[in-house]
Amino acid sequence: MAKPNFKSTDAAGMLRYAESILLKMTQNVDLFANPVPDLPTFESLLNTYREAYAEASFRDKRAVIIKGKAGRELQEAIYRLSQYVDSIAKGDAELIVAAGFIPSSPKTNRIGRTPQAENLRIENVQVGTGKLRARVKAWKHARLYRYEYRVKGTEEWTSILHTKSVLEIRDLEMMQFYEFRVTYIGTDTEPNYSDIITAIAV
């Protein structure tokens, strides 16, 4: 399986990783004819994130929020590309590496439906910061955790992919109620969301 390398959780690390994927897939375009998203789209997302990263270095709050949004979009694109590479490589480690990804280690006892994520909790990190911490019961076979949140009463979810069962969510609107849910992502990539819970950012 092609596994996105989210071990580099810092912004600079993700930028370098995305640049490497773009370079490798461009060099091996004959192996990956119809990537999803396509490479021009991926490059555009990468450039947007690179520019947002540079702007956010001045600590302007709006620039930091824009960088966070661009980072989530780039992270989602990396994940979608990994699924495409999975479908082409079919476990061939050489093809996976040719696309700039890292072959995941073989794991056993992962057959069947991904279980529903359990025991989702939301905690305030520190009053006055607009940060909330999401915790969910860890699942040992999870490749990733997909956290989602939205302003209560709205339709569209914001999605964050993460390697850990704990995630700090930043740049939330103060005194605003949000809804949260999470799903494990294992061999079966069909989401099986937790119950939705509500919390206020203070």
Phi and psi in degrees as a GROMACS rama.xvg file:
@    title "Ramachandran Plot"
@    xaxis  label "Phi"
@    yaxis  label "Psi"
@TYPE xy
-84.0592  125.323  ALA-2
-117.006  123.262  LYS-3
-62.4664  134.769  PRO-4
-88.5003  88.1842  ASN-5
-97.3504  21.0081  PHE-6
-67.5601  -29.5057  LYS-7
-85.8261  92.3199  SER-8
-85.7316  -11.9452  THR-9
-78.6101  158.442  ASP-10
-61.0282  -43.6646  ALA-11
-63.9053  -37.3787  ALA-12
-64.7584  -42.3919  GLY-13
-66.8726  -35.6226  MET-14
-62.7401  -46.9595  LEU-15
-62.5731  -40.355  ARG-16
-64.4304  -45.0376  TYR-17
-63.7726  -38.7232  ALA-18
-63.1169  -38.5475  GLU-19
-66.399  -41.6378  SER-20
-61.7035  -46.2765  ILE-21
-59.9374  -43.8918  LEU-22
-62.376  -48.7415  LEU-23
-63.9861  -43.0873  LYS-24
-72.343  -28.5096  MET-25
-70.3479  -41.365  THR-26
-66.5327  -29.3946  GLN-27
-115.054  39.4075  ASN-28
-62.3408  -24.7744  VAL-29
-68.4322  -22.7681  ASP-30
-87.5931  -26.3227  LEU-31
-128.692  80.589  PHE-32
-72.0244  -36.2793  ALA-33
-131.57  64.1907  ASN-34
-65.927  151.784  PRO-35
-126.656  114.79  VAL-36
-69.614  163.854  PRO-37
-69.3523  162.815  ASP-38
-65.6193  -36.5302  LEU-39
-60.9418  -39.2998  PRO-40
-65.7912  -43.9378  THR-41
-62.2641  -41.8822  PHE-42
-64.5058  -37.5162  GLU-43
-63.6745  -43.4294  SER-44
-64.0841  -38.7966  LEU-45
-64.1651  -45.1481  LEU-46
-64.5232  -39.6645  ASN-47
-61.1635  -43.4743  THR-48
-67.3992  -40.5256  TYR-49
-60.3085  -43.8268  ARG-50
-67.129  -42.096  GLU-51
-65.0551  -36.9504  ALA-52
-62.1467  -43.0055  TYR-53
-65.6402  -43.4308  ALA-54
-64.3386  -38.0064  GLU-55
-71.4034  -14.5544  ALA-56
-65.15  -16.7729  SER-57
-87.9033  1.33192  PHE-58
69.858  16.358  ARG-59
-67.7683  129.531  ASP-60
-60.24  -43.1535  LYS-61
-63.2627  -41.134  ARG-62
-63.8491  -37.1051  ALA-63
-65.2317  -40.3028  VAL-64
-64.8984  -43.0323  ILE-65
-62.7268  -40.9058  ILE-66
-62.0569  -41.3872  LYS-67
-61.3108  -43.1109  GLY-68
-64.9301  -45.2557  LYS-69
-63.7625  -36.5029  ALA-70
-65.109  -41.6932  GLY-71
-64.2464  -39.0645  ARG-72
-66.7912  -39.7761  GLU-73
-67.666  -40.961  LEU-74
-61.3029  -42.2998  GLN-75
-63.8169  -39.3483  GLU-76
-64.9952  -39.4668  ALA-77
-60.8756  -43.4143  ILE-78
-63.3239  -43.9369  TYR-79
-64.0996  -38.9171  ARG-80
-63.5131  -37.8318  LEU-81
-62.9352  -36.6625  SER-82
-66.044  -40.3761  GLN-83
-62.2867  -46.1105  TYR-84
-62.4466  -38.9393  VAL-85
-52.4292  -45.8403  ASP-86
-68.503  -27.9472  SER-87
-86.0672  -45.0405  ILE-88
-73.7318  -34.7494  ALA-89
50.3089  44.5098  LYS-90
88.6566  -2.64831  GLY-91
-75.0135  110.038  ASP-92
-61.3199  -34.8896  ALA-93
-63.8891  -41.5535  GLU-94
-68.0465  -38.8484  LEU-95
-61.9922  -45.3648  ILE-96
-66.0625  -35.7549  VAL-97
-62.1848  -22.8579  ALA-98
-92.3805  -1.08286  ALA-99
91.4028  5.79338  GLY-100
-100.52  169.68  PHE-101
-109.2  126.877  ILE-102
-62.8195  132.183  PRO-103
-75.6734  153.627  SER-104
-72.4585  142.573  SER-105
-60.4698  137.9  PRO-106
-131.397  150.459  LYS-107
-108.476  171.087  THR-108
58.1454  39.2805  ASN-109
-116.94  15.3039  ARG-110
-76.0188  138.699  ILE-111
106.742  -175.604  GLY-112
-67.6758  137.895  ARG-113
-63.5144  129.284  THR-114
-69.4414  159.926  PRO-115
-67.3032  135.896  GLN-116
-63.3776  137.276  ALA-117
-118.247  152.143  GLU-118
57.9271  47.7424  ASN-119
-70.6808  129.99  LEU-120
-130.598  144.518  ARG-121
-121.175  128.698  ILE-122
-127.136  145.01  GLU-123
-74.3304  132.142  ASN-124
-75.4561  -50.7728  VAL-125
-160.558  130.16  GLN-126
-58.8381  133.318  VAL-127
92.0678  3.80067  GLY-128
-106.474  -16.2925  THR-129
68.6903  25.7766  GLY-130
-112.82  139.817  LYS-131
-128.387  147.633  LEU-132
-110.958  124.657  ARG-133
-99.2329  133.43  ALA-134
-128.282  140.36  ARG-135
-139.442  153.212  VAL-136
-60.1429  126.715  LYS-137
-68.5282  145.87  ALA-138
-121.65  121.682  TRP-139
-64.7615  -20.2416  LYS-140
-95.6844  3.72664  HIS-141
-70.2998  127.926  ALA-142
-79.3485  -38.0372  ARG-143
-148.52  166.473  LEU-144
-118.772  131.584  TYR-145
-106.187  108.717  ARG-146
-94.0853  138.813  TYR-147
-134.642  144.418  GLU-148
-147.785  158.524  TYR-149
-156.194  157.336  ARG-150
-64.4211  132.6  VAL-151
-57.6332  132.132  LYS-152
95.7361  -5.31884  GLY-153
-104.028  169.833  THR-154
-97.7796  -39.6989  GLU-155
-82.2267  131.189  GLU-156
-93.38  142.436  TRP-157
-94.6424  129.867  THR-158
-113.05  137.24  SER-159
-130.313  124.881  ILE-160
-92.0198  137.714  LEU-161
-149.666  154.433  HIS-162
-89.0613  -12.0371  THR-163
-113.904  163.054  LYS-164
-85.867  4.34351  SER-165
-129.589  133.331  VAL-166
-140.987  133.69  LEU-167
-94.9019  122.876  GLU-168
-103.872  125.562  ILE-169
-113.233  173.613  ARG-170
60.366  35.0811  ASP-171
-86.0142  153.667  LEU-172
-75.8179  129.62  GLU-173
-63.5145  139.948  MET-174
63.0519  23.1586  MET-175
-104.552  137.092  GLN-176
-83.364  134.517  PHE-177
-125.1  152.662  TYR-178
-107.872  144.351  GLU-179
-132.613  147.293  PHE-180
-152.734  164.894  ARG-181
-149.774  151.207  VAL-182
-137.847  147.127  THR-183
-76.7941  152.035  TYR-184
-123.354  112.766  ILE-185
-119.198  -146.807  GLY-186
-61.4354  -42.2096  THR-187
-82.6349  112.075  ASP-188
-87.0229  0.165878  THR-189
-68.4261  124.505  GLU-190
-66.395  147.652  PRO-191
-136.629  83.4572  ASN-192
-69.1965  151.501  TYR-193
-69.1078  171.967  SER-194
-62.8641  147.555  ASP-195
-79.7153  133.359  ILE-196
-123.709  157.199  ILE-197
-115.636  140.62  THR-198
-148.596  158.236  ALA-199
-110.477  137.807  ILE-200
-86.5974  124.059  ALA-201
